[in-house]
Amino acid sequence: MADKAKIAILISGRGSNMAAILYASKLPDCPYDIILVASNNAAAKGLELASAEGIATFAQDHNGMSREEHDAIMHDAVIRSGADYIVLAGYMRILTADFVQKWTGKMLNIHPSLLPKYKGLHTHKRAIEAGDCYGGCSVHLVTAELDDGEVLGQTKVKILPDDDADSLAERTLFAEHQLYPATIAAYVTREQNPDWILDQVRKRALALEETLERPSFGAPAWRVGNEKSGKYFAYFAHRHFGENGISLFVKTSGSDEQEALLDADPELYFLPKFYGKSGWIAVRLDRGNTDWDHVEAMLAKSWRIVAPIRLTKLIDIANEF
């Protein structure tokens, strides 16, 4: 099993979601460890539970401090803990844009509605008053805009005829306790998930001009040009072409570039058995630390090698302005 993701949880009160995540982390094969529980409230009950379970805790009351000052202290505590991710679990503070930016793609939150419905407060009351059949909860990535990040998972909760906001909230909390740990586990292991990796490659390949996807020898692959005369510039290999693991094949300028890449990082690159002699290089995508900007650049370079001259000329002209 790969190294477990290290998670810091921020709370403000009793920490019921924190407890659900913490105890889920004790299950066999859970892919994350809780290494810190921190709070803006030194009296938060959740700190006692975390400490009793042997988890490091930290508290810094926010009274009398600017939001920027407090966020800087919390950020420093998380960094010192060695955490890879932050999970917000009833953390009743609006975070500064600077704090959020530092943890882009690495900070999760749970919200008691089926986002994008009912961002903000009083979600259960609003769902009932709107006549909805379901309330629910959503786990999402944290962005500078409140409750607006990518939704990673949701659970619906039936609204009963006699429900009020309190009764719906109580039942939704049960759903939160199931959804949050499972969604965290899926998110921290996404870079070993072949479907997720393929989606990342696909959206980057198809963003290039006049690109279409057409399987080749059973593998997802991408061509540039029209349907009849297009040329392949990328192949996705997962149990294809006699290769193990997950990798992306892209075109190089020739053997000199192949050798230079292999010498520069033999853990990242290898010569694909099926295509290596034709100037292709394989980029490993299942190491758990993929640099997607680099993958995007490799796709663009490979695309350019085989793209029609009319397309590359247009891009060169556009880049001059």
C-alpha positions as CSV (number, residue, x, y, z in Angstrom):
1,M,0.0,0.0,0.0
2,A,1.2,3.5,-0.8
3,D,2.2,5.9,1.9
4,K,-0.9,7.2,3.7
5,A,-2.0,10.8,3.1
6,K,-1.5,13.0,6.1
7,I,-4.6,15.0,7.1
8,A,-5.1,18.0,9.4
9,I,-8.7,18.7,10.5
10,L,-9.9,22.1,11.6
11,I,-12.9,22.3,13.9
12,S,-14.7,24.9,16.1
13,G,-16.9,22.8,18.3
14,R,-17.8,19.2,19.2
15,G,-16.2,17.8,16.1
16,S,-18.7,15.0,15.2
17,N,-17.5,14.9,11.6
18,M,-14.0,15.0,12.8
19,A,-14.7,11.9,15.0
20,A,-16.3,10.1,12.1
21,I,-13.2,10.8,10.0
22,L,-10.8,9.9,12.8
23,Y,-12.4,6.5,13.5
24,A,-12.6,5.7,9.8
25,S,-8.9,6.3,9.7
26,K,-8.4,3.3,12.1
27,L,-10.1,0.9,9.7
28,P,-7.9,-1.5,7.7
29,D,-6.7,-0.1,4.3
30,C,-7.8,3.4,5.1
31,P,-5.5,5.6,2.9
32,Y,-5.2,8.5,5.3
33,D,-4.0,9.3,8.8
34,I,-5.1,12.1,11.0
35,I,-2.0,13.9,12.3
36,L,-3.5,17.1,13.7
37,V,-6.8,18.5,14.9
38,A,-6.7,22.3,15.3
39,S,-9.3,24.8,16.3
40,N,-10.0,28.5,16.6
41,N,-11.6,27.7,20.0
42,A,-9.5,26.4,22.8
43,A,-12.6,25.1,24.5
44,A,-13.8,23.0,21.5
45,K,-14.9,19.6,22.8
46,G,-13.5,17.9,19.7
47,L,-10.0,18.7,20.9
48,E,-10.5,16.5,24.0
49,L,-11.7,13.6,21.9
50,A,-8.7,13.9,19.5
51,S,-6.2,14.2,22.3
52,A,-7.7,11.1,24.0
53,E,-7.2,9.2,20.8
54,G,-3.5,10.2,20.6
55,I,-3.9,12.8,17.9
56,A,-1.8,16.0,18.2
57,T,-4.0,19.1,18.8
58,F,-3.5,22.9,18.4
59,A,-5.7,25.8,19.4
60,Q,-5.5,29.5,18.7
61,D,-8.5,31.7,19.7
62,H,-9.3,34.3,17.0
63,N,-10.6,37.0,19.4
64,G,-8.7,40.2,19.0
65,M,-6.9,39.1,15.9
66,S,-7.3,40.0,12.3
67,R,-8.5,37.3,9.9
68,E,-5.1,37.4,8.2
69,E,-3.1,37.0,11.4
70,H,-5.2,34.1,12.6
71,D,-5.1,32.3,9.3
72,A,-1.3,32.7,9.2
73,I,-1.0,31.0,12.6
74,M,-3.3,28.2,11.6
75,H,-1.4,27.7,8.4
76,D,1.9,27.5,10.2
77,A,0.5,24.9,12.6
78,V,-0.7,22.7,9.7
79,I,2.6,23.1,7.9
80,R,4.6,22.1,11.0
81,S,2.4,19.0,11.4
82,G,3.5,17.8,8.0
83,A,-0.1,17.5,6.7
84,D,-0.8,17.0,3.0
85,Y,-4.4,18.0,3.2
86,I,-6.7,20.2,5.3
87,V,-10.2,18.9,6.1
88,L,-12.7,21.4,7.5
89,A,-15.2,19.8,9.9
90,G,-17.4,22.4,11.4
91,Y,-14.7,25.1,11.2
92,M,-16.8,28.3,11.7
93,R,-14.4,30.7,10.2
94,I,-14.4,32.3,6.7
95,L,-10.9,31.8,5.4
96,T,-8.9,34.5,3.6
97,A,-8.2,34.2,-0.1
98,D,-4.5,33.9,0.7
99,F,-5.0,30.9,3.0
100,V,-7.3,29.2,0.5
101,Q,-4.8,29.8,-2.3
102,K,-2.0,28.1,-0.4
103,W,-4.1,24.9,-0.2
104,T,-5.7,24.9,-3.6
105,G,-6.8,21.4,-4.4
106,K,-5.7,20.3,-0.9
107,M,-8.6,21.5,1.3
108,L,-12.0,19.9,1.6
109,N,-15.2,21.0,3.3
110,I,-18.6,19.4,3.9
111,H,-21.8,21.5,3.5
112,P,-25.3,20.6,4.6
113,S,-27.1,20.9,1.2
114,L,-27.0,19.4,-2.3
115,L,-24.7,22.0,-3.8
116,P,-25.0,24.2,-5.8
117,K,-28.3,24.6,-4.0
118,Y,-28.4,26.6,-0.8
119,K,-24.9,27.9,-0.3
120,G,-24.3,29.6,3.1
121,L,-26.5,29.3,6.2
122,H,-30.0,27.9,7.1
123,T,-29.8,25.3,4.4
124,H,-32.3,22.9,5.8
125,K,-34.9,25.5,6.4
126,R,-34.5,26.8,2.9
127,A,-34.8,23.3,1.4
128,I,-38.1,22.7,3.3
129,E,-39.5,26.1,2.4
130,A,-38.7,25.5,-1.3
131,G,-40.8,22.3,-1.2
132,D,-37.8,20.1,-2.1
133,C,-38.2,16.3,-1.8
134,Y,-34.6,15.9,-0.6
135,G,-32.0,17.7,1.4
136,G,-28.6,16.3,1.8
137,C,-24.9,17.1,2.1
138,S,-22.0,17.7,-0.2
139,V,-18.2,17.4,0.1
140,H,-16.4,20.0,-2.0
141,L,-13.0,21.5,-2.6
142,V,-12.6,24.9,-0.9
143,T,-12.2,28.0,-3.0
144,A,-12.2,31.7,-2.2
145,E,-15.9,31.9,-3.0
146,L,-18.1,30.4,-0.3
147,D,-19.3,26.8,-1.0
148,D,-18.4,27.1,-4.6
149,G,-15.6,24.6,-5.2
150,E,-15.8,21.4,-7.2
151,V,-18.3,18.9,-5.6
152,L,-16.6,15.6,-4.9
153,G,-19.5,13.7,-3.4
154,Q,-23.1,14.0,-2.3
155,T,-25.7,12.1,-0.3
156,K,-29.4,12.8,-0.6
157,V,-31.6,12.8,2.6
158,K,-35.4,12.4,2.2
159,I,-37.4,15.3,3.5
160,L,-40.3,13.9,5.5
161,P,-43.8,15.6,5.7
162,D,-43.3,16.6,9.3
163,D,-39.7,17.7,9.1
164,D,-38.5,20.9,10.4
165,A,-34.9,22.3,10.1
166,D,-33.8,20.6,13.3
167,S,-35.1,17.1,12.4
168,L,-33.7,17.3,8.9
169,A,-30.3,18.5,10.2
170,E,-30.1,15.7,12.7
171,R,-30.7,13.1,10.0
172,T,-28.4,14.8,7.5
173,L,-25.6,14.6,10.1
174,F,-25.8,10.8,9.9
175,A,-25.3,11.1,6.2
176,E,-22.4,13.4,6.6
177,H,-20.6,10.9,8.9
178,Q,-20.8,8.3,6.1
179,L,-20.1,10.6,3.2
180,Y,-17.1,12.6,4.5
181,P,-14.6,9.8,5.3
182,A,-15.5,7.9,2.1
183,T,-15.0,11.0,-0.1
184,I,-11.7,11.9,1.6
185,A,-10.4,8.3,1.0
186,A,-11.4,8.5,-2.7
187,Y,-9.9,11.9,-3.2
188,V,-6.5,11.2,-1.6
189,T,-6.1,8.1,-3.7
190,R,-7.4,9.6,-7.0
191,E,-3.9,9.6,-8.6
192,Q,-3.9,5.8,-8.4
193,N,-7.4,5.6,-10.0
194,P,-7.1,4.8,-13.7
195,D,-10.5,6.4,-14.6
196,W,-9.5,9.7,-12.8
197,I,-6.1,9.7,-14.5
198,L,-7.6,9.1,-17.9
199,D,-10.0,12.0,-17.3
200,Q,-7.1,14.3,-16.5
201,V,-5.3,13.3,-19.7
202,R,-8.5,13.4,-21.9
203,K,-9.5,17.0,-20.9
204,R,-5.9,18.2,-21.6
205,A,-5.7,16.4,-24.9
206,L,-9.1,17.5,-26.2
207,A,-8.3,21.1,-25.3
208,L,-5.8,21.2,-28.1
209,E,-7.0,22.4,-31.5
210,E,-8.7,20.0,-33.9
211,T,-8.2,17.0,-31.6
212,L,-10.4,14.0,-31.6
213,E,-10.3,10.8,-29.5
214,R,-10.1,7.5,-31.4
215,P,-9.1,4.2,-29.7
216,S,-6.0,2.4,-31.0
217,F,-5.4,-1.2,-30.3
218,G,-8.0,-0.9,-27.5
219,A,-6.3,2.0,-25.8
220,P,-7.6,5.6,-25.6
221,A,-5.7,7.8,-28.0
222,W,-5.9,11.2,-29.6
223,R,-5.3,12.5,-33.1
224,V,-4.9,16.0,-34.6
225,G,-6.4,16.8,-37.9
226,N,-9.5,15.6,-39.6
227,E,-11.2,12.2,-39.3
228,K,-9.5,10.7,-42.4
229,S,-6.0,12.2,-42.3
230,G,-5.4,12.9,-38.6
231,K,-2.3,11.7,-36.9
232,Y,-1.9,10.3,-33.4
233,F,0.0,12.4,-30.9
234,A,-0.9,10.6,-27.6
235,Y,-1.8,7.2,-26.3
236,F,-3.1,6.2,-22.8
237,A,-1.6,2.9,-21.6
238,H,-3.2,0.9,-18.8
239,R,-2.7,-2.8,-19.5
240,H,-2.2,-2.0,-23.1
241,F,0.8,-2.7,-25.4
242,G,2.3,-5.1,-22.9
243,E,3.1,-2.4,-20.4
244,N,2.5,-2.5,-16.7
245,G,1.2,0.5,-14.7
246,I,-0.4,3.6,-16.2
247,S,1.4,5.9,-18.6
248,L,1.0,8.4,-21.4
249,F,2.9,7.9,-24.7
250,V,3.8,11.1,-26.5
251,K,5.9,11.9,-29.6
252,T,9.5,13.2,-29.3
253,S,11.7,14.8,-31.9
254,G,13.8,11.6,-32.1
255,S,16.3,9.4,-30.3
256,D,18.4,12.3,-29.0
257,E,15.4,13.7,-27.1
258,Q,14.4,10.2,-25.9
259,E,17.8,9.6,-24.5
260,A,17.9,13.0,-22.8
261,L,14.6,12.5,-21.1
262,L,15.6,9.0,-19.9
263,D,18.9,10.3,-18.5
264,A,17.1,13.3,-16.9
265,D,14.5,11.2,-15.0
266,P,14.5,7.4,-15.5
267,E,11.8,7.1,-12.8
268,L,9.4,9.3,-14.8
269,Y,10.2,8.2,-18.4
270,F,10.6,4.9,-20.2
271,L,10.7,3.6,-23.8
272,P,7.4,2.0,-24.6
273,K,7.9,-1.5,-26.0
274,F,5.4,-1.1,-28.9
275,Y,6.3,2.5,-29.9
276,G,9.8,3.3,-28.6
277,K,11.6,2.8,-31.8
278,S,9.3,5.2,-33.6
279,G,10.3,8.1,-31.4
280,W,7.7,7.9,-28.6
281,I,8.4,8.3,-24.9
282,A,6.3,7.0,-22.0
283,V,5.5,9.2,-19.1
284,R,4.4,7.4,-15.9
285,L,1.2,8.7,-14.4
286,D,0.6,6.4,-11.5
287,R,3.3,7.5,-9.0
288,G,0.9,9.6,-7.0
289,N,2.8,12.9,-7.6
290,T,2.0,13.6,-11.3
291,D,2.9,17.1,-12.4
292,W,-0.1,17.8,-14.6
293,D,1.4,21.0,-15.9
294,H,4.3,19.0,-17.3
295,V,1.9,16.4,-18.8
296,E,0.0,19.3,-20.5
297,A,3.2,20.6,-21.9
298,M,4.3,17.2,-23.2
299,L,0.9,16.7,-24.9
300,A,1.1,20.2,-26.5
301,K,4.7,19.5,-27.7
302,S,3.7,16.1,-29.1
303,W,0.6,17.6,-30.8
304,R,2.8,20.2,-32.4
305,I,5.1,17.6,-33.9
306,V,2.3,15.9,-35.9
307,A,-0.1,18.8,-36.4
308,P,-0.8,20.3,-39.8
309,I,1.4,23.3,-40.6
310,R,-1.7,25.5,-41.0
311,L,-2.6,24.9,-37.3
312,T,0.9,25.6,-36.0
313,K,1.2,28.7,-38.1
314,L,-2.1,30.0,-36.7
315,I,-0.9,29.4,-33.1
316,D,2.5,31.1,-33.8
317,I,0.7,34.1,-35.2
318,A,-1.7,34.2,-32.1
319,N,1.3,34.0,-29.8
320,E,2.8,37.1,-31.3
321,F,0.0,39.2,-30.0
